[in-house]
Amino acid sequence: MSEITLDKNTALVLIDLQKGITALPVVTPAEQILDKGIRLADAFRAAGLPVVLVKVAWSPDGGDLPTTHTDAPGLTAAPPAAFSELPPALAAGADDIVITKRHWGAFTGTELDLQLRRRGIKRIVLAGIATSIGVESTARSAWEHSYDLVFAQDATTDMDADAHTHTFTKIFPRLGRVSTTDEILTALKHLGN
């Protein structure tokens, strides 16, 4: 991990910290990940920086579910609406941006890039569930869109320990800076300096 600096052109993007995803069996307990996500969101709001809450959802008829053929198929029907609800403790603030995605990554088919660029955002602090799926897909797109990236490792988890480790040791160091919640909170305190 390396020292990070943040500036007024930084946004927090939290991936899939919603009821249906936090209920999955993950490596680090989802309650811990959610708690760190809330701490980060509160600190970003207090610093006047954008907070983006990304969730995944599909229409009730499932017509917008991914339809590609894979060896490990995903959903075949849309989950109930409650699956996509944000936990009350992470409820969107008045100025937060809520993005609903239909794929793994938060940039594909959404207005995330538009919302960030219009606010002058150049750096993203990224965390959430699942490391090797939604978080990594979003990170790869963000890097391709030329955003600087900071990953909150202890605010991110996966259903598979090996996948989580691989992403944080092999992929994320090539896309940005790996950090911790506390290091990010410290960097936020020095924002004005």
N, C-alpha and C positions, 0 to 999 in steps of 0.2 A: 504494500500500500504506500501511496505517496501523498505528500502534503497537497491539499487542494485549496484553491481560492475561489470564492464566489463573488459575483457582482450583481448589479441591478438588472442584468439581462439573463437572469437564471430563473427557471421554473422547475417546480416539482411535478413529476408525473408518476402517479401511483397506478399500477396495473392490477385490475381484477380483484381488488379487496372487497368483494361482494359476498353475499350470504352463501350462494351456491358454490363458490370457489373456496372460500375459507372453511367450508364443511368437508373438503376433501382430505384424505390422509396425506399429510405433508411431513417433510423431514423435520423442520423446526415448527413447533406448535403455532398454528395460525393466530392464536391470541397474542403471541409475542410479536409476530410480524405486523399484525393490525395495530398493536400498541406503538410500535416504532413508527409505523406509517402515520398514525395520529400525531405523535410528537413532531414528526417532520412537517406535517401539514399545518399544525398550529404555529410552528416557528416561521414557516414561510409566510403564512397569513400575517403574523405579527410584524414581519419585515416588509410587508407590502409587496411580496412577490407572488406570482401566479401559482395556483395549485390546480392541477389537472387530475381529475378522478376518472379513470377509464374503466368501463365495465363492458362485459360481453353479453349480448342479448340477441334474440331472434324473434321474428314475427310469430304469433300463435300458431299459424298454419305450417311453420317450418320451411316455408318457401325460400327463405334466404340462408338456410343452412348450407355449409360447403358440401359439394356433391362429388368431389374427386374420389377416385377409387384408390384406396390405400390398403396396405397389409395390416394396419392397426386402425380400423374405422373409428370415427368419432360418433357424435350424436346422430341418431336417425329421426328424432322428433325434438321439437323445441321443448325445453324444460319449462316448468311453471314460471309465471312472472316473478315470484318471490326469489327465484334463483339469481336474478340480476339486481336485486335491491342492495343498496349500500347499508352496512350496519349503522344503527342510530349514532354510535360514537364517532363515525366518520362522515356524518351527514354533510353534504355540500354547503359551504359557506356562500354568502350572497354574491361574492365575486369569483367563486370557483368556476372552473370550466369542467363540464361533464361531457365526456365523449363516449358514445356507444359504438362499439365495434362489432363486426360480424365474423372476423377472422382472428387469427392469433395476434397479429401485429396491430398496434393502435393507429398507424398511419394509413393502412390500406382501406380505401373506401370511406374515410372519415375526413373531417375538417381540422384535424389536429395541427397539421403543418400551417394552415391558414391562421388558426387561432394563435399559435406561437409567434409566427412571423409578424403579424399585425401588432403584437405587443413588444416587438423588438427582441425577442428571446433568441439567444445564441447558445446557451448552455442548458442542459437538462440534467436534473438529479432524478435518477430512475430507481424504482423499487417495486416490489409486489410479488404476485404469484401467477404463474409458475416460472421459475428462473429460465428453464430451457425451452419454454413455449412462448407465452405472451411477452415476458420481459425481454428475452433474447430477440424475438422477432421485431419488437418495437425498437430495441437498441440498434439492430442492424439497419433498419430503415432510417432511424435518426442519424446514424453515422453517414449513410448515403446521402442524406439531406444536409450534411455538413454541420450538424449540431455537435458541440463539445459535450461529452457525457461524463457523469460521475455516477457510480453505482453504489448504493447503500447495501453492502453485502449482508449485514445483519438484519435488514428489513426486507429481505428477499428469500424465498424458499421454493422448493420443488417437491413433487411427489416421489422423485428418484434422487437419492443422495449422489450417485455417480454422475448423473446428468448435471446436477447443481454444481458439483466440484469441477467438472469439465468446463462448463460455461464460465465459471469465475476464474479458473486458472489458465484456460486456453483461448477463450473468445473475448471476454470483456477487457482484459489488459490490452488487446489490440484495437479496441474500439474507444476506450476512454480510461478513466481513473477509477480504481476500486477503493472504496472508503468505508467508513462506518457511520452509523447514525450520530454518534457523539462527535466525530470529527466534522461532520457536515454542520451540526448545530454550532460547534465552535467557529467554523468558517462564517456562518451567518451572523454571529455576534461581531465579527470584524468587518462586516459589509461596508460600513461607512468610513472605515479607516483607510 
